[in-house]
Structure formats: C-alpha cells, structure tokens
Amino acid sequence: MSTTQKTPARSPIMEAVHEAAADLHRHGFIDQRRMRKYDLMCLEPVTDYDAQKIRSLRERYQLSQSVLASLLNTSLSAVRQWEAGDKRPGGPSQKLLSILDHKGIDAFV
C-alpha cells in the first residue's frame, strides 16, 4: 500500500495517528516497513458477506455460480452452500468478495 494515498481509518483517532506517521515517514523518521504497519492498522475491516450479499453481488456482475467459484478459486459447491446460507465464506474468500464488491470484476482479469 502506498503511503501517498489516503488510507481509510477505523476512527478519527486512528486517522490522526496515521497522518502523523505519514508525515514522519515523509521526513525520514519512520522507515517503509514501520509505515506499512501503520497502514495495516488503519485498514477498514472486511465486510461480512452473508448469503444475500453474495447472491446480490453475483447477480450485479451477472455471473453464474460456477464463474464466481472460478474467480474466487473455490468450488461450485462452496458457492452454492454460501448462497443457501448453509456455510459462510472463510477469511480469504471474504477478502476476495470484498475486492469484487469494491473494485469490480476487472480486478480479477
């Protein structure tokens, strides 16, 4: 993550901490590795995708269940179980669903 971009913060306090760290980094008082830690602390949590959100996301991009499974590198049965509400996607799948939701299908192609 680039430190020149505005990093979404969880709270106004975290935003202020991140801004101060970015200033320190710009002036050479904080190295890139330490700045990445501040970037990670300030990331928004990933949205929790339930059955309804997954189905509406898939329909928004007009994807079949099998194509969505392919994009997420998971099985068709997993997508079916998510949409039926039998199971919930794990962390990596939640993150990929979030990327699809916010960045669109072009992020995968």
C-alpha positions in Angstrom: 0.0 0.0 0.0 1.4 3.4 -0.9 1.8 5.9 1.8 0.9 8.7 -0.6 -2.7 7.5 -0.8 -5.2 8.3 1.8 -5.7 5.2 4.0 -9.2 4.7 5.3 -9.1 4.8 9.1 -11.3 3.0 11.5 -11.7 6.1 13.7 -10.7 9.8 13.7 -8.0 8.9 16.3 -6.5 6.3 14.0 -6.7 8.7 11.1 -4.8 11.3 13.1 -2.2 8.6 14.1 -1.8 7.5 10.5 -1.4 11.1 9.3 1.3 11.8 11.9 3.1 8.6 10.9 2.9 9.5 7.2 4.4 12.9 8.0 7.2 11.3 10.0 7.8 8.8 7.1 7.9 11.7 4.6 10.6 13.4 6.6 12.7 10.2 7.1 11.9 9.4 10.8 10.0 6.2 10.0 11.1 3.6 7.5 8.9 2.0 4.9 8.5 -1.2 7.0 7.2 0.6 10.0 4.9 2.8 7.8 3.3 -0.4 6.4 2.4 -1.4 9.9 0.6 1.9 10.4 -1.1 1.4 7.0 -2.3 -2.1 8.1 -3.6 -0.8 11.5 -5.8 1.7 9.7 -7.4 -0.6 7.2 -11.2 -0.9 7.3 -12.3 -4.4 8.4 -13.6 -6.6 5.6 -17.3 -6.7 5.1 -19.0 -9.9 6.3 -20.7 -11.4 3.3 -23.8 -13.4 4.1 -25.9 -15.5 1.7 -28.0 -12.5 0.5 -24.9 -10.2 -0.1 -23.1 -13.0 -2.0 -26.1 -13.6 -4.3 -26.7 -9.9 -5.0 -23.0 -9.4 -5.7 -23.0 -12.3 -8.1 -26.2 -11.0 -9.8 -24.8 -7.5 -10.1 -22.0 -8.7 -12.2 -24.2 -11.3 -14.0 -22.1 -14.2 -13.0 -23.1 -17.8 -12.7 -22.3 -19.7 -9.6 -19.6 -21.6 -11.4 -17.9 -18.5 -12.8 -17.9 -16.9 -9.3 -16.4 -20.0 -7.9 -13.7 -19.9 -10.6 -13.0 -16.2 -9.9 -12.6 -16.9 -6.1 -10.7 -20.1 -6.7 -13.2 -22.2 -4.8 -15.6 -25.0 -5.6 -19.1 -24.6 -7.1 -20.5 -26.5 -4.1 -18.9 -23.9 -1.7 -20.6 -21.0 -3.6 -23.9 -22.9 -3.5 -23.6 -23.5 0.2 -22.8 -19.8 0.8 -25.8 -18.7 -1.1 -28.1 -21.2 0.6 -26.8 -20.0 4.0 -25.5 -23.4 5.0 -21.9 -22.2 5.3 -20.1 -18.9 5.4 -17.0 -18.0 3.3 -13.7 -18.0 5.2 -11.4 -15.1 5.6 -9.6 -15.3 2.2 -12.9 -15.7 0.4 -14.4 -12.8 2.3 -11.5 -10.7 1.2 -11.9 -11.7 -2.4 -15.6 -11.0 -2.3 -14.8 -7.6 -0.9 -12.3 -6.9 -3.7 -15.0 -7.9 -6.2 -17.5 -5.7 -4.5 -15.3 -2.6 -4.3 -13.0 -2.9 -7.4 -15.2 -4.9 -9.8 -14.6 -7.9 -12.0 -11.7 -6.1 -13.7 -9.6 -6.7 -10.6 -9.7 -10.4 -11.4 -9.0 -10.4 -15.1 
